[in-house]
């Protein structure tokens, strides 16, 4: 009997990771509850948080950031 191993590892976008990490940063947030809500193992979310603290995962600000753009007069 031969079995072929298929790639079952899930891949998440950087945006998805940043959004989940941002949710975890909210006061009173439960990593386990947030992970369950997204269908992700809590250990994966903890790893993303650790990477975000080290700067490997870009975090998303819920309030946004001000970006000054020059305007051209027509």
PQR file with spaces between the fields and no chain letter, atoms N, CA, C, O and H, PARSE charges and radii, in Angstrom:
ATOM       1  N    UNK     1       0.849   -1.170    0.000 -0.4000 1.5000
ATOM       2  CA   UNK     1       0.000    0.000    0.000 -0.0000 2.0000
ATOM       3  C    UNK     1       0.899    1.239    0.000  0.5500 1.7000
ATOM       4  O    UNK     1       1.798    1.369    0.831 -0.5500 1.4000
ATOM       5  N    UNK     2       0.644    2.124   -0.927 -0.4000 1.5000
ATOM       6  CA   UNK     2       1.399    3.369   -0.986 -0.0000 2.0000
ATOM       7  C    UNK     2       0.458    4.528   -0.706  0.5500 1.7000
ATOM       8  O    UNK     2      -0.710    4.520   -1.094 -0.5500 1.4000
ATOM       9  H    UNK     2      -0.086    2.018   -1.602  0.4000 1.0000
ATOM      10  N    UNK     3       0.986    5.490   -0.044 -0.4000 1.5000
ATOM      11  CA   UNK     3       0.176    6.679    0.232 -0.0000 2.0000
ATOM      12  C    UNK     3       0.956    7.902   -0.209  0.5500 1.7000
ATOM      13  O    UNK     3       2.162    8.008    0.014 -0.5500 1.4000
ATOM      14  H    UNK     3       1.935    5.496    0.271  0.4000 1.0000
ATOM      15  N    UNK     4       0.258    8.801   -0.827 -0.4000 1.5000
ATOM      16  CA   UNK     4       0.884   10.040   -1.255 -0.0000 2.0000
ATOM      17  C    UNK     4       0.576   11.122   -0.234  0.5500 1.7000
ATOM      18  O    UNK     4      -0.576   11.346    0.139 -0.5500 1.4000
ATOM      19  H    UNK     4      -0.722    8.715   -1.008  0.4000 1.0000
ATOM      20  N    UNK     5       1.616   11.775    0.199 -0.4000 1.5000
ATOM      21  CA   UNK     5       1.439   12.850    1.168 -0.0000 2.0000
ATOM      22  C    UNK     5       1.034   14.117    0.415  0.5500 1.7000
ATOM      23  O    UNK     5       1.726   14.565   -0.499 -0.5500 1.4000
ATOM      24  H    UNK     5       2.552   11.594   -0.104  0.4000 1.0000
ATOM      25  N    UNK     6      -0.079   14.669    0.814 -0.4000 1.5000
ATOM      26  CA   UNK     6      -0.521   15.922    0.207 -0.0000 2.0000
ATOM      27  C    UNK     6      -0.194   17.069    1.141  0.5500 1.7000
ATOM      28  O    UNK     6      -0.139   16.902    2.359 -0.5500 1.4000
ATOM      29  H    UNK     6      -0.641   14.305    1.556  0.4000 1.0000
ATOM      30  N    UNK     7       0.020   18.215    0.566 -0.4000 1.5000
ATOM      31  CA   UNK     7       0.341   19.398    1.362 -0.0000 2.0000
ATOM      32  C    UNK     7      -0.938   19.945    1.985  0.5500 1.7000
ATOM      33  O    UNK     7      -1.756   20.555    1.298 -0.5500 1.4000
ATOM      34  H    UNK     7      -0.024   18.351   -0.424  0.4000 1.0000
ATOM      35  N    UNK     8      -1.110   19.724    3.290 -0.4000 1.5000
ATOM      36  CA   UNK     8      -2.317   20.178    3.980 -0.0000 2.0000
ATOM      37  C    UNK     8      -2.053   21.418    4.826  0.5500 1.7000
ATOM      38  O    UNK     8      -2.942   21.890    5.536 -0.5500 1.4000
ATOM      39  H    UNK     8      -0.446   19.228    3.848  0.4000 1.0000
ATOM      40  N    UNK     9      -0.852   21.939    4.752 -0.4000 1.5000
ATOM      41  CA   UNK     9      -0.514   23.119    5.536 -0.0000 2.0000
ATOM      42  C    UNK     9      -1.249   24.338    4.985  0.5500 1.7000
ATOM      43  O    UNK     9      -1.227   24.605    3.783 -0.5500 1.4000
ATOM      44  H    UNK     9      -0.130   21.556    4.175  0.4000 1.0000
ATOM      45  N    UNK    10      -1.891   25.059    5.873 -0.4000 1.5000
ATOM      46  CA   UNK    10      -2.613   26.263    5.463 -0.0000 2.0000
ATOM      47  C    UNK    10      -1.640   27.425    5.364  0.5500 1.7000
ATOM      48  O    UNK    10      -0.669   27.514    6.116 -0.5500 1.4000
ATOM      49  H    UNK    10      -1.909   24.842    6.849  0.4000 1.0000
ATOM      50  N    UNK    11      -1.915   28.293    4.442 -0.4000 1.5000
ATOM      51  CA   UNK    11      -1.111   29.495    4.276 -0.0000 2.0000
ATOM      52  C    UNK    11      -2.021   30.705    4.455  0.5500 1.7000
ATOM      53  O    UNK    11      -3.096   30.786    3.860 -0.5500 1.4000
ATOM      54  H    UNK    11      -2.704   28.221    3.832  0.4000 1.0000
ATOM      55  N    UNK    12      -1.578   31.629    5.273 -0.4000 1.5000
ATOM      56  CA   UNK    12      -2.373   32.818    5.566 -0.0000 2.0000
ATOM      57  C    UNK    12      -1.651   34.048    5.029  0.5500 1.7000
ATOM      58  O    UNK    12      -0.425   34.139    5.089 -0.5500 1.4000
ATOM      59  H    UNK    12      -0.704   31.564    5.756  0.4000 1.0000
ATOM      60  N    UNK    13      -2.415   34.977    4.510 -0.4000 1.5000
ATOM      61  CA   UNK    13      -1.822   36.200    3.970 -0.0000 2.0000
ATOM      62  C    UNK    13      -1.265   37.055    5.107  0.5500 1.7000
ATOM      63  O    UNK    13      -1.661   36.917    6.265 -0.5500 1.4000
ATOM      64  H    UNK    13      -3.411   34.903    4.461  0.4000 1.0000
ATOM      65  N    UNK    14      -0.353   37.925    4.751 -0.4000 1.5000
ATOM      66  CA   UNK    14       0.224   38.839    5.733 -0.0000 2.0000
ATOM      67  C    UNK    14      -0.858   39.738    6.318  0.5500 1.7000
ATOM      68  O    UNK    14      -0.822   40.076    7.501 -0.5500 1.4000
ATOM      69  H    UNK    14      -0.032   38.037    3.811  0.4000 1.0000
ATOM      70  N    UNK    15      -1.815   40.119    5.487 -0.4000 1.5000
ATOM      71  CA   UNK    15      -2.919   40.965    5.954 -0.0000 2.0000
ATOM      72  C    UNK    15      -3.748   40.241    7.001  0.5500 1.7000
ATOM      73  O    UNK    15      -4.101   40.820    8.028 -0.5500 1.4000
ATOM      74  H    UNK    15      -1.844   39.844    4.526  0.4000 1.0000
ATOM      75  N    UNK    16      -4.059   38.977    6.744 -0.4000 1.5000
ATOM      76  CA   UNK    16      -4.843   38.168    7.689 -0.0000 2.0000
ATOM      77  C    UNK    16      -4.105   38.051    9.019  0.5500 1.7000
ATOM      78  O    UNK    16      -4.700   38.219   10.084 -0.5500 1.4000
ATOM      79  H    UNK    16      -3.772   38.507    5.909  0.4000 1.0000
ATOM      80  N    UNK    17      -2.804   37.763    8.952 -0.4000 1.5000
ATOM      81  CA   UNK    17      -2.006   37.637   10.175 -0.0000 2.0000
ATOM      82  C    UNK    17      -2.022   38.946   10.958  0.5500 1.7000
ATOM      83  O    UNK    17      -2.198   38.948   12.177 -0.5500 1.4000
ATOM      84  H    UNK    17      -2.321   37.626    8.087  0.4000 1.0000
ATOM      85  N    UNK    18      -1.838   40.054   10.252 -0.4000 1.5000
ATOM      86  CA   UNK    18      -1.805   41.360   10.909 -0.0000 2.0000
ATOM      87  C    UNK    18      -3.143   41.687   11.562  0.5500 1.7000
ATOM      88  O    UNK    18      -3.175   42.249   12.657 -0.5500 1.4000
ATOM      89  H    UNK    18      -1.695   40.053    9.262  0.4000 1.0000
ATOM      90  N    UNK    19      -4.241   41.342   10.905 -0.4000 1.5000
ATOM      91  CA   UNK    19      -5.566   41.606   11.472 -0.0000 2.0000
ATOM      92  C    UNK    19      -5.801   40.788   12.738  0.5500 1.7000
ATOM      93  O    UNK    19      -6.334   41.303   13.722 -0.5500 1.4000
ATOM      94  H    UNK    19      -4.215   40.886   10.015  0.4000 1.0000
ATOM      95  N    UNK    20      -5.407   39.519   12.717 -0.4000 1.5000
ATOM      96  CA   UNK    20      -5.586   38.660   13.889 -0.0000 2.0000
ATOM      97  C    UNK    20      -4.713   39.163   15.039  0.5500 1.7000
ATOM      98  O    UNK    20      -5.167   39.215   16.182 -0.5500 1.4000
ATOM      99  H    UNK    20      -4.974   39.101   11.918  0.4000 1.0000
ATOM     100  N    UNK    21      -3.471   39.531   14.745 -0.4000 1.5000
ATOM     101  CA   UNK    21      -2.567   40.052   15.781 -0.0000 2.0000
ATOM     102  C    UNK    21      -3.130   41.349   16.356  0.5500 1.7000
ATOM     103  O    UNK    21      -3.046   41.575   17.563 -0.5500 1.4000
ATOM     104  H    UNK    21      -3.102   39.489   13.816  0.4000 1.0000
ATOM     105  N    UNK    22      -3.701   42.200   15.511 -0.4000 1.5000
ATOM     106  CA   UNK    22      -4.291   43.459   15.986 -0.0000 2.0000
ATOM     107  C    UNK    22      -5.482   43.190   16.899  0.5500 1.7000
ATOM     108  O    UNK    22      -5.662   43.886   17.899 -0.5500 1.4000
ATOM     109  H    UNK    22      -3.770   42.016   14.530  0.4000 1.0000
ATOM     110  N    UNK    23      -6.291   42.196   16.571 -0.4000 1.5000
ATOM     111  CA   UNK    23      -7.426   41.836   17.433 -0.0000 2.0000
ATOM     112  C    UNK    23      -6.928   41.391   18.803  0.5500 1.7000
ATOM     113  O    UNK    23      -7.541   41.703   19.824 -0.5500 1.4000
ATOM     114  H    UNK    23      -6.145   41.631   15.759  0.4000 1.0000
ATOM     115  N    UNK    24      -5.824   40.667   18.822 -0.4000 1.5000
ATOM     116  CA   UNK    24      -5.272   40.171   20.090 -0.0000 2.0000
ATOM     117  C    UNK    24      -4.718   41.303   20.947  0.5500 1.7000
ATOM     118  O    UNK    24      -4.602   41.160   22.164 -0.5500 1.4000
ATOM     119  H    UNK    24      -5.326   40.414   17.992  0.4000 1.0000
ATOM     120  N    UNK    25      -4.377   42.421   20.323 -0.4000 1.5000
ATOM     121  CA   UNK    25      -3.813   43.552   21.056 -0.0000 2.0000
ATOM     122  C    UNK    25      -4.877   44.377   21.773  0.5500 1.7000
ATOM     123  O    UNK    25      -4.546   45.232   22.593 -0.5500 1.4000
ATOM     124  H    UNK    25      -4.471   42.537   19.335  0.4000 1.0000
ATOM     125  N    UNK    26      -6.143   44.130   21.474 -0.4000 1.5000
ATOM     126  CA   UNK    26      -7.227   44.865   22.129 -0.0000 2.0000
ATOM     127  C    UNK    26      -7.259   44.517   23.619  0.5500 1.7000
ATOM     128  O    UNK    26      -6.989   43.373   23.985 -0.5500 1.4000
ATOM     129  H    UNK    26      -6.412   43.435   20.808  0.4000 1.0000
ATOM     130  N    UNK    27      -7.585   45.485   24.484 -0.4000 1.5000
ATOM     131  CA   UNK    27      -7.665   45.198   25.916 -0.0000 2.0000
ATOM     132  C    UNK    27      -8.711   44.120   26.209  0.5500 1.7000
ATOM     133  O    UNK    27      -9.834   44.178   25.709 -0.5500 1.4000
ATOM     134  H    UNK    27      -7.805   46.414   24.187  0.4000 1.0000
ATOM     135  N    UNK    28      -8.331   43.149   27.014 -0.4000 1.5000
ATOM     136  CA   UNK    28      -9.240   42.080   27.417 -0.0000 2.0000
ATOM     137  C    UNK    28      -9.447   41.004   26.371  0.5500 1.7000
ATOM     138  O    UNK    28     -10.299   40.133   26.542 -0.5500 1.4000
ATOM     139  H    UNK    28      -7.418   43.102   27.420  0.4000 1.0000
ATOM     140  N    UNK    29      -8.683   41.050   25.291 -0.4000 1.5000
ATOM     141  CA   UNK    29      -8.843   40.068   24.215 -0.0000 2.0000
ATOM     142  C    UNK    29      -8.295   38.709   24.642  0.5500 1.7000
ATOM     143  O    UNK    29      -7.275   38.625   25.327 -0.5500 1.4000
ATOM     144  H    UNK    29      -7.991   41.758   25.153  0.4000 1.0000
ATOM     145  N    UNK    30      -8.978   37.661   24.233 -0.4000 1.5000
ATOM     146  CA   UNK    30      -8.549   36.296   24.506 -0.0000 2.0000
ATOM     147  C    UNK    30      -8.005   35.699   23.214  0.5500 1.7000
ATOM     148  O    UNK    30      -8.725   35.586   22.221 -0.5500 1.4000
ATOM     149  H    UNK    30      -9.806   37.729   23.677  0.4000 1.0000
ATOM     150  N    UNK    31      -6.735   35.319   23.231 -0.4000 1.5000
ATOM     151  CA   UNK    31      -6.109   34.738   22.043 -0.0000 2.0000
ATOM     152  C    UNK    31      -6.848   33.473   21.629  0.5500 1.7000
ATOM     153  O    UNK    31      -7.060   33.238   20.439 -0.5500 1.4000
ATOM     154  H    UNK    31      -6.150   35.410   24.036  0.4000 1.0000
ATOM     155  N    UNK    32      -7.235   32.669   22.590 -0.4000 1.5000
ATOM     156  CA   UNK    32      -7.934   31.418   22.282 -0.0000 2.0000
ATOM     157  C    UNK    32      -9.264   31.686   21.581  0.5500 1.7000
ATOM     158  O    UNK    32      -9.594   31.017   20.601 -0.5500 1.4000
ATOM     159  H    UNK    32      -7.063   32.860   23.557  0.4000 1.0000
ATOM     160  N    UNK    33     -10.027   32.658   22.075 -0.4000 1.5000
ATOM     161  CA   UNK    33     -11.323   32.975   21.463 -0.0000 2.0000
ATOM     162  C    UNK    33     -11.151   33.546   20.062  0.5500 1.7000
ATOM     163  O    UNK    33     -11.898   33.197   19.148 -0.5500 1.4000
ATOM     164  H    UNK    33      -9.759   33.202   22.871  0.4000 1.0000
ATOM     165  N    UNK    34     -10.172   34.417   19.894 -0.4000 1.5000
ATOM     166  CA   UNK    34      -9.919   35.012   18.582 -0.0000 2.0000
ATOM     167  C    UNK    34      -9.480   33.935   17.597  0.5500 1.7000
ATOM     168  O    UNK    34      -9.926   33.916   16.450 -0.5500 1.4000
ATOM     169  H    UNK    34      -9.564   34.701   20.636  0.4000 1.0000
ATOM     170  N    UNK    35      -8.605   33.042   18.046 -0.4000 1.5000
ATOM     171  CA   UNK    35      -8.142   31.955   17.185 -0.0000 2.0000
ATOM     172  C    UNK    35      -9.310   31.069   16.758  0.5500 1.7000
ATOM     173  O    UNK    35      -9.428   30.714   15.585 -0.5500 1.4000
ATOM     174  H    UNK    35      -8.242   33.058   18.978  0.4000 1.0000
ATOM     175  N    UNK    36     -10.168   30.713   17.708 -0.4000 1.5000
ATOM     176  CA   UNK    36     -11.326   29.876   17.387 -0.0000 2.0000
ATOM     177  C    UNK    36     -12.259   30.574   16.405  0.5500 1.7000
ATOM     178  O    UNK    36     -12.803   29.938   15.502 -0.5500 1.4000
ATOM     179  H    UNK    36     -10.071   31.001   18.661  0.4000 1.0000
ATOM     180  N    UNK    37     -12.443   31.875   16.580 -0.4000 1.5000
ATOM     181  CA   UNK    37     -13.329   32.632   15.700 -0.0000 2.0000
ATOM     182  C    UNK    37     -12.831   32.622   14.254  0.5500 1.7000
ATOM     183  O    UNK    37     -13.622   32.694   13.314 -0.5500 1.4000
ATOM     184  H    UNK    37     -12.001   32.391   17.314  0.4000 1.0000
ATOM     185  N    UNK    38     -11.517   32.531   14.092 -0.4000 1.5000
ATOM     186  CA   UNK    38     -10.926   32.519   12.751 -0.0000 2.0000
ATOM     187  C    UNK    38     -10.606   31.106   12.264  0.5500 1.7000
ATOM     188  O    UNK    38     -10.131   30.928   11.142 -0.5500 1.4000
ATOM     189  H    UNK    38     -10.874   32.472   14.856  0.4000 1.0000
ATOM     190  N    UNK    39     -10.864   30.105   13.100 -0.4000 1.5000
ATOM     191  CA   UNK    39     -10.584   28.728   12.712 -0.0000 2.0000
ATOM     192  C    UNK    39      -9.104   28.405   12.683  0.5500 1.7000
ATOM     193  O    UNK    39      -8.652   27.590   11.878 -0.5500 1.4000
ATOM     194  H    UNK    39     -11.250   30.250   14.011  0.4000 1.0000
ATOM     195  N    UNK    40      -8.352   29.046   13.563 -0.4000 1.5000
ATOM     196  CA   UNK    40      -6.900   28.877   13.619 -0.0000 2.0000
ATOM     197  C    UNK    40      -6.532   28.333   14.991  0.5500 1.7000
ATOM     198  O    UNK    40      -7.178   28.661   15.986 -0.5500 1.4000
ATOM     199  H    UNK    40      -8.719   29.707   14.216  0.4000 1.0000
ATOM     200  N    UNK    41      -5.504   27.509   15.049 -0.4000 1.5000
ATOM     201  CA   UNK    41      -5.014   27.005   16.322 -0.0000 2.0000
ATOM     202  C    UNK    41      -4.396   28.161   17.106  0.5500 1.7000
ATOM     203  O    UNK    41      -3.700   29.001   16.536 -0.5500 1.4000
ATOM     204  H    UNK    41      -4.978   27.242   14.241  0.4000 1.0000
ATOM     205  N    UNK    42      -4.650   28.201   18.404 -0.4000 1.5000
ATOM     206  CA   UNK    42      -4.144   29.288   19.248 -0.0000 2.0000
ATOM     207  C    UNK    42      -2.621   29.354   19.241  0.5500 1.7000
ATOM     208  O    UNK    42      -2.051   30.440   19.350 -0.5500 1.4000
ATOM     209  H    UNK    42      -5.215   27.519   18.867  0.4000 1.0000
ATOM     210  N    UNK    43      -1.955   28.210   19.115 -0.4000 1.5000
ATOM     211  CA   UNK    43      -0.488   28.209   19.077 -0.0000 2.0000
ATOM     212  C    UNK    43       0.037   28.962   17.858  0.5500 1.7000
ATOM     213  O    UNK    43       1.080   29.612   17.929 -0.5500 1.4000
ATOM     214  H    UNK    43      -2.417   27.328   19.027  0.4000 1.0000
ATOM     215  N    UNK    44      -0.678   28.877   16.750 -0.4000 1.5000
ATOM     216  CA   UNK    44      -0.288   29.602   15.538 -0.0000 2.0000
ATOM     217  C    UNK    44      -0.399   31.102   15.785  0.5500 1.7000
ATOM     218  O    UNK    44       0.482   31.866   15.390 -0.5500 1.4000
ATOM     219  H    UNK    44      -1.525   28.349   16.692  0.4000 1.0000
ATOM     220  N    UNK    45      -1.476   31.523   16.435 -0.4000 1.5000
ATOM     221  CA   UNK    45      -1.676   32.946   16.726 -0.0000 2.0000
ATOM     222  C    UNK    45      -0.600   33.439   17.692  0.5500 1.7000
ATOM     223  O    UNK    45      -0.088   34.548   17.535 -0.5500 1.4000
ATOM     224  H    UNK    45      -2.191   30.902   16.756  0.4000 1.0000
ATOM     225  N    UNK    46      -0.256   32.630   18.681 -0.4000 1.5000
ATOM     226  CA   UNK    46       0.815   33.012   19.610 -0.0000 2.0000
ATOM     227  C    UNK    46       2.131   33.190   18.853  0.5500 1.7000
ATOM     228  O    UNK    46       2.894   34.108   19.154 -0.5500 1.4000
ATOM     229  H    UNK    46      -0.672   31.729   18.808  0.4000 1.0000
ATOM     230  N    UNK    47       2.406   32.332   17.883 -0.4000 1.5000
ATOM     231  CA   UNK    47       3.628   32.445   17.079 -0.0000 2.0000
ATOM     232  C    UNK    47       3.609   33.746   16.271  0.5500 1.7000
ATOM     233  O    UNK    47       4.621   34.441   16.177 -0.5500 1.4000
ATOM     234  H    UNK    47       1.786   31.586   17.638  0.4000 1.0000
ATOM     235  N    UNK    48       2.441   34.071   15.685 -0.4000 1.5000
ATOM     236  CA   UNK    48       2.324   35.320   14.926 -0.0000 2.0000
ATOM     237  C    UNK    48       2.565   36.524   15.818  0.5500 1.7000
ATOM     238  O    UNK    48       3.211   37.486   15.403 -0.5500 1.4000
ATOM     239  H    UNK    48       1.619   33.507   15.761  0.4000 1.0000
ATOM     240  N    UNK    49       2.046   36.479   17.051 -0.4000 1.5000
ATOM     241  CA   UNK    49       2.239   37.595   17.987 -0.0000 2.0000
ATOM     242  C    UNK    49       3.714   37.757   18.325  0.5500 1.7000
ATOM     243  O    UNK    49       4.226   38.873   18.402 -0.5500 1.4000
ATOM     244  H    UNK    49       1.521   35.698   17.388  0.4000 1.0000
ATOM     245  N    UNK    50       4.390   36.627   18.527 -0.4000 1.5000
ATOM     246  CA   UNK    50       5.819   36.660   18.835 -0.0000 2.0000
ATOM     247  C    UNK    50       6.597   37.244   17.659  0.5500 1.7000
ATOM     248  O    UNK    50       7.501   38.057   17.855 -0.5500 1.4000
ATOM     249  H    UNK    50       3.974   35.720   18.464  0.4000 1.0000
ATOM     250  N    UNK    51       6.254   36.838   16.446 -0.4000 1.5000
ATOM     251  CA   UNK    51       6.908   37.370   15.254 -0.0000 2.0000
ATOM     252  C    UNK    51       6.625   38.862   15.090  0.5500 1.7000
ATOM     253  O    UNK    51       7.498   39.620   14.667 -0.5500 1.4000
ATOM     254  H    UNK    51       5.520   36.178   16.287  0.4000 1.0000
ATOM     255  N    UNK    52       5.415   39.278   15.422 -0.4000 1.5000
ATOM     256  CA   UNK    52       5.051   40.696   15.311 -0.0000 2.0000
ATOM     257  C    UNK    52       5.861   41.541   16.285  0.5500 1.7000
ATOM     258  O    UNK    52       6.280   42.649   15.949 -0.5500 1.4000
ATOM     259  H    UNK    52       4.706   38.663   15.765  0.4000 1.0000
ATOM     260  N    UNK    53       6.081   41.024   17.485 -0.4000 1.5000
ATOM     261  CA   UNK    53       6.895   41.754   18.463 -0.0000 2.0000
ATOM     262  C    UNK    53       8.320   41.915   17.957  0.5500 1.7000
ATOM     263  O    UNK    53       8.975   42.918   18.239 -0.5500 1.4000
ATOM     264  H    UNK    53       5.740   40.124   17.758  0.4000 1.0000
ATOM     265  N    UNK    54       8.803   40.917   17.203 -0.4000 1.5000
ATOM     266  CA   UNK    54      10.150   40.983   16.638 -0.0000 2.0000
ATOM     267  C    UNK    54      10.212   41.756   15.335  0.5500 1.7000
ATOM     268  O    UNK    54      11.296   41.981   14.796 -0.5500 1.4000
ATOM     269  H    UNK    54       8.271   40.102   16.974  0.4000 1.0000
ATOM     270  N    UNK    55       9.052   42.166   14.821 -0.4000 1.5000
ATOM     271  CA   UNK    55       9.011   42.945   13.595 -0.0000 2.0000
ATOM     272  C    UNK    55       8.859   42.118   12.333  0.5500 1.7000
ATOM     273  O    UNK    55       8.883   42.673   11.234 -0.5500 1.4000
ATOM     274  H    UNK    55       8.172   41.982   15.259  0.4000 1.0000
ATOM     275  N    UNK    56       8.702   40.791   12.458 -0.4000 1.5000
ATOM     276  CA   UNK    56       8.594   39.929   11.275 -0.0000 2.0000
ATOM     277  C    UNK    56       7.210   39.988   10.640  0.5500 1.7000
ATOM     278  O    UNK    56       7.073   39.759    9.438 -0.5500 1.4000
ATOM     279  H    UNK    56       8.682   40.340   13.351  0.4000 1.0000
ATOM     280  N    UNK    57       6.185   40.291   11.430 -0.4000 1.5000
ATOM     281  CA   UNK    57       4.820   40.410   10.906 -0.0000 2.0000
ATOM     282  C    UNK    57       4.406   41.862   11.067  0.5500 1.7000
ATOM     283  O    UNK    57       4.481   42.420   12.162 -0.5500 1.4000
ATOM     284  H    UNK    57       6.297   40.477   12.406  0.4000 1.0000
ATOM     285  N    UNK    58       3.976   42.460    9.988 -0.4000 1.5000
ATOM     286  CA   UNK    58       3.537   43.847   10.038 -0.0000 2.0000
ATOM     287  C    UNK    58       2.199   43.923   10.752  0.5500 1.7000
ATOM     288  O    UNK    58       1.295   43.139   10.465 -0.5500 1.4000
ATOM     289  H    UNK    58       3.916   42.007    9.099  0.4000 1.0000
ATOM     290  N    UNK    59       2.069   44.854   11.674 -0.4000 1.5000
ATOM     291  CA   UNK    59       0.804   45.004   12.384 -0.0000 2.0000
ATOM     292  C    UNK    59      -0.057   46.056   11.704  0.5500 1.7000
ATOM     293  O    UNK    59       0.446   46.951   11.025 -0.5500 1.4000
ATOM     294  H    UNK    59       2.804   45.490   11.907  0.4000 1.0000
ATOM     295  N    UNK    60      -1.351   45.932   11.897 -0.4000 1.5000
ATOM     296  CA   UNK    60      -2.312   46.854   11.298 -0.0000 2.0000
ATOM     297  C    UNK    60      -2.911   47.711   12.393  0.5500 1.7000
ATOM     298  O    UNK    60      -3.357   47.196   13.418 -0.5500 1.4000
ATOM     299  H    UNK    60      -1.760   45.205   12.449  0.4000 1.0000
ATOM     300  N    UNK    61      -2.922   49.001   12.184 -0.4000 1.5000
ATOM     301  CA   UNK    61      -3.527   49.912   13.144 -0.0000 2.0000
ATOM     302  C    UNK    61      -5.006   50.062   12.818  0.5500 1.7000
ATOM     303  O    UNK    61      -5.361   50.369   11.680 -0.5500 1.4000
ATOM     304  H    UNK    61      -2.559   49.419   11.351  0.4000 1.0000
ATOM     305  N    UNK    62      -5.869   49.850   13.806 -0.4000 1.5000
ATOM     306  CA   UNK    62      -7.310   49.985   13.586 -0.0000 2.0000
ATOM     307  C    UNK    62      -7.699   51.446   13.378  0.5500 1.7000
ATOM     308  O    UNK    62      -8.698   51.733   12.718 -0.5500 1.4000
ATOM     309  H    UNK    62      -5.580   49.601   14.730  0.4000 1.0000
ATOM     310  N    UNK    63      -6.922   52.368   13.935 -0.4000 1.5000
ATOM     311  CA   UNK    63      -7.254   53.779   13.810 -0.0000 2.0000
ATOM     312  C    UNK    63      -6.721   54.377   12.521  0.5500 1.7000
ATOM     313  O    UNK    63      -7.158   55.454   12.116 -0.5500 1.4000
ATOM     314  H    UNK    63      -6.111   52.136   14.472  0.4000 1.0000
ATOM     315  N    UNK    64      -5.801   53.712   11.879 -0.4000 1.5000
ATOM     316  CA   UNK    64      -5.223   54.229   10.650 -0.0000 2.0000
ATOM     317  C    UNK    64      -4.109   55.213   10.945  0.5500 1.7000
ATOM     318  O    UNK    64      -3.880   55.597   12.092 -0.5500 1.4000
ATOM     319  H    UNK    64      -5.445   52.837   12.208  0.4000 1.0000
ATOM     320  N    UNK    65      -3.431   55.607    9.904 -0.4000 1.5000
ATOM     321  CA   UNK    65      -2.339   56.554   10.048 -0.0000 2.0000
ATOM     322  C    UNK    65      -2.540   57.698    9.069  0.5500 1.7000
ATOM     323  O    UNK    65      -3.110   57.518    7.993 -0.5500 1.4000
ATOM     324  H    UNK    65      -3.617   55.296    8.972  0.4000 1.0000
ATOM     325  N    UNK    66      -2.070   58.862    9.450 -0.4000 1.5000
ATOM     326  CA   UNK    66      -2.160   60.024    8.575 -0.0000 2.0000
ATOM     327  C    UNK    66      -1.031   59.979    7.563  0.5500 1.7000
ATOM     328  O    UNK    66       0.133   59.795    7.918 -0.5500 1.4000
ATOM     329  H    UNK    66      -1.607   59.008   10.324  0.4000 1.0000
ATOM     330  N    UNK    67      -1.385   60.149    6.309 -0.4000 1.5000
ATOM     331  CA   UNK    67      -0.380   60.198    5.255 -0.0000 2.0000
ATOM     332  C    UNK    67      -0.594   61.504    4.495  0.5500 1.7000
ATOM     333  O    UNK    67      -1.646   61.709    3.889 -0.5500 1.4000
ATOM     334  H    UNK    67      -2.331   60.300    6.021  0.4000 1.0000
ATOM     335  N    UNK    68       0.395   62.377    4.527 -0.4000 1.5000
ATOM     336  CA   UNK    68       0.301   63.653    3.824 -0.0000 2.0000
ATOM     337  C    UNK    68       0.645   63.436    2.354  0.5500 1.7000
ATOM     338  O    UNK    68       1.686   62.867    2.026 -0.5500 1.4000
ATOM     339  H    UNK    68       1.250   62.211    5.019  0.4000 1.0000
ATOM     340  N    UNK    69      -0.236   63.894    1.482 -0.4000 1.5000
ATOM     341  CA   UNK    69      -0.007   63.772    0.046 -0.0000 2.0000
ATOM     342  C    UNK    69       0.048   65.160   -0.571  0.5500 1.7000
ATOM     343  O    UNK    69      -0.802   66.003   -0.283 -0.5500 1.4000
ATOM     344  H    UNK    69      -1.082   64.356    1.749  0.4000 1.0000
ATOM     345  N    UNK    70       1.038   65.402   -1.414 -0.4000 1.5000
ATOM     346  CA   UNK    70       1.089   66.711   -2.080 -0.0000 2.0000
ATOM     347  C    UNK    70      -0.011   66.809   -3.136  0.5500 1.7000
ATOM     348  O    UNK    70      -0.291   65.841   -3.843 -0.5500 1.4000
ATOM     349  H    UNK    70       1.728   64.718   -1.648  0.4000 1.0000
ATOM     350  N    UNK    71      -0.627   67.977   -3.237 -0.4000 1.5000
ATOM     351  CA   UNK    71      -1.687   68.197   -4.219 -0.0000 2.0000
ATOM     352  C    UNK    71      -1.158   69.058   -5.355  0.5500 1.7000
ATOM     353  O    UNK    71      -0.457   70.044   -5.131 -0.5500 1.4000
ATOM     354  H    UNK    71      -0.400   68.764   -2.663  0.4000 1.0000
ATOM     355  N    UNK    72      -1.499   68.675   -6.557 -0.4000 1.5000
ATOM     356  CA   UNK    72      -1.087   69.429   -7.743 -0.0000 2.0000
ATOM     357  C    UNK    72      -2.230   70.365   -8.130  0.5500 1.7000
ATOM     358  O    UNK    72      -3.374   69.929   -8.263 -0.5500 1.4000
ATOM     359  H    UNK    72      -2.068   67.874   -6.739  0.4000 1.0000
ATOM     360  N    UNK    73      -1.929   71.632   -8.307 -0.4000 1.5000
ATOM     361  CA   UNK    73      -2.940   72.603   -8.719 -0.0000 2.0000
ATOM     362  C    UNK    73      -3.145   72.486  -10.226  0.5500 1.7000
ATOM     363  O    UNK    73      -2.181   72.466  -10.991 -0.5500 1.4000
ATOM     364  H    UNK    73      -1.000   71.987   -8.198  0.4000 1.0000
ATOM     365  N    UNK    74      -4.405   72.408  -10.644 -0.4000 1.5000
ATOM     366  CA   UNK    74      -4.695   72.256  -12.079 -0.0000 2.0000
ATOM     367  C    UNK    74      -4.830   73.588  -12.766  0.5500 1.7000
ATOM     368  O    UNK    74      -5.073   73.638  -13.972 -0.5500 1.4000
ATOM     369  H    UNK    74      -5.188   72.424  -10.021  0.4000 1.0000
